[in-house]
Amino acid sequence: MLIENMLKALVESLAYLIAPKNQAAVVELIMKKLRLKDSVTAEEGYHDAVRTMARKPYPALDGMRNVQRLLKTQNPRVGEVNLDEIVDDRFIRKMDESGFFERTYVKCNRLPRSLIVPLRKGSLLDRDGHTV
């Protein structure tokens, strides 16, 4: 239950971050926390985050394999770890199958439910093909 609640909080915070109505507040927070004086830089960071963040935070096994490949040059035992055996996506999968992601993004007024089209793990597209 703790893990599910933490993941739900993470997704809800992402939904808040990407909701257009919250852009000004998020940019202001970026400026404050990163001690930026230039709002243009903060806005660029905001748009990069909105564009690149996975909407469904499934574990990125390919990325983990790349890190493993690099680390095993320093410690060969790292290469012996079977990532498929230690990565557990059941909590994310359960949230995905229940429709939690779609409900959360709709609740934050990102898009009307009728315009959301599931594409693949980690992303949603609106009917015009834009990533949401």
C-alpha positions as CSV (number, residue, x, y, z in Angstrom):
1,M,0.0,0.0,0.0
2,L,2.9,2.4,0.8
3,I,4.5,1.9,-2.6
4,E,1.2,2.4,-4.4
5,N,0.5,5.6,-2.5
6,M,4.0,6.9,-3.2
7,L,3.6,6.2,-6.9
8,K,0.1,7.8,-7.0
9,A,1.6,10.9,-5.4
10,L,4.4,11.0,-8.0
11,V,1.9,10.7,-10.9
12,E,-0.4,13.3,-9.3
13,S,2.5,15.7,-9.0
14,L,3.4,15.1,-12.6
15,A,-0.2,15.7,-13.7
16,Y,-0.1,19.0,-11.8
17,L,3.2,19.9,-13.4
18,I,2.0,19.4,-17.0
19,A,-1.4,21.0,-16.6
20,P,-1.3,24.2,-18.6
21,K,-3.2,26.1,-16.0
22,N,-0.3,25.5,-13.5
23,Q,2.5,26.6,-15.8
24,A,3.1,29.9,-14.1
25,A,3.2,28.4,-10.7
26,V,5.6,25.6,-11.8
27,V,7.9,28.1,-13.6
28,E,8.0,30.2,-10.5
29,L,8.8,27.2,-8.4
30,I,11.6,26.2,-10.8
31,M,13.1,29.7,-10.5
32,K,12.9,29.7,-6.8
33,K,14.3,26.2,-6.2
34,L,17.1,26.5,-8.8
35,R,17.8,30.1,-7.8
36,L,17.3,31.3,-11.4
37,K,16.8,35.0,-12.1
38,D,15.9,34.4,-15.8
39,S,12.4,33.3,-16.4
40,V,13.2,32.3,-20.0
41,T,15.6,29.6,-18.7
42,A,13.0,28.3,-16.3
43,E,10.3,28.2,-19.0
44,E,12.6,26.3,-21.3
45,G,13.2,23.8,-18.5
46,Y,9.4,23.6,-17.9
47,H,8.7,22.9,-21.5
48,D,11.5,20.3,-21.7
49,A,10.0,18.5,-18.6
50,V,6.5,18.6,-20.0
51,R,7.7,17.2,-23.3
52,T,10.0,14.5,-22.0
53,M,8.6,13.1,-18.8
54,A,7.1,9.7,-19.0
55,R,3.4,10.0,-18.2
56,K,3.4,6.4,-17.0
57,P,6.5,5.8,-14.9
58,Y,7.2,2.2,-15.9
59,P,10.8,1.1,-15.0
60,A,13.1,1.8,-17.9
61,L,14.9,-1.6,-18.3
62,D,16.8,-0.5,-21.4
63,G,18.2,2.5,-19.5
64,M,19.1,0.2,-16.5
65,R,20.8,-2.2,-18.9
66,N,22.9,0.7,-20.3
67,V,23.9,1.7,-16.7
68,Q,24.7,-1.9,-15.9
69,R,26.9,-2.2,-19.0
70,L,28.8,0.9,-18.0
71,L,29.2,-0.1,-14.3
72,K,30.4,-3.6,-15.0
73,T,33.6,-2.2,-16.5
74,Q,34.4,-1.0,-12.9
75,N,32.8,-4.0,-11.1
76,P,32.3,-7.2,-13.3
77,R,29.8,-8.6,-10.7
78,V,27.3,-5.9,-11.7
79,G,27.0,-7.6,-15.1
80,E,25.8,-10.8,-13.3
81,V,22.7,-9.2,-12.0
82,N,19.6,-10.2,-13.9
83,L,17.5,-7.0,-14.1
84,D,14.4,-8.9,-15.2
85,E,14.4,-10.7,-11.9
86,I,14.8,-7.6,-9.7
87,V,12.6,-5.0,-11.4
88,D,9.0,-5.2,-10.3
89,D,6.5,-3.2,-12.4
90,R,3.4,-4.8,-10.9
91,F,2.4,-1.6,-9.0
92,I,2.6,0.6,-12.1
93,R,0.9,-2.0,-14.2
94,K,-1.9,-2.3,-11.6
95,M,-2.4,1.5,-11.7
96,D,-2.3,1.5,-15.5
97,E,-4.8,-1.3,-15.9
98,S,-7.2,0.4,-13.4
99,G,-7.2,3.6,-15.5
100,F,-5.5,5.7,-12.7
101,F,-3.2,7.5,-15.1
102,E,-6.0,8.7,-17.4
103,R,-8.3,9.7,-14.6
104,T,-5.5,11.6,-12.9
105,Y,-4.5,13.6,-16.0
106,V,-8.2,14.4,-16.8
107,K,-8.7,15.5,-13.2
108,C,-5.9,18.0,-13.5
109,N,-7.7,19.4,-16.6
110,R,-5.1,18.3,-19.0
111,L,-7.5,16.9,-21.6
112,P,-11.1,15.8,-21.7
113,R,-11.3,12.0,-21.3
114,S,-12.8,11.7,-24.8
115,L,-9.5,13.0,-26.3
116,I,-7.1,10.7,-24.6
117,V,-5.8,7.7,-26.6
118,P,-3.4,5.3,-24.9
119,L,-0.4,4.8,-27.1
120,R,2.1,2.6,-25.3
121,K,3.6,2.3,-21.8
122,G,4.8,5.7,-20.7
123,S,2.9,8.0,-23.1
124,L,-0.5,9.2,-24.1
125,L,-1.5,11.0,-27.2
126,D,-4.4,13.3,-27.9
127,R,-6.5,12.7,-31.0
128,D,-4.3,15.1,-32.9
129,G,-1.2,13.1,-32.2
130,H,0.3,15.4,-29.6
131,T,2.0,13.9,-26.5
132,V,0.1,14.7,-23.3
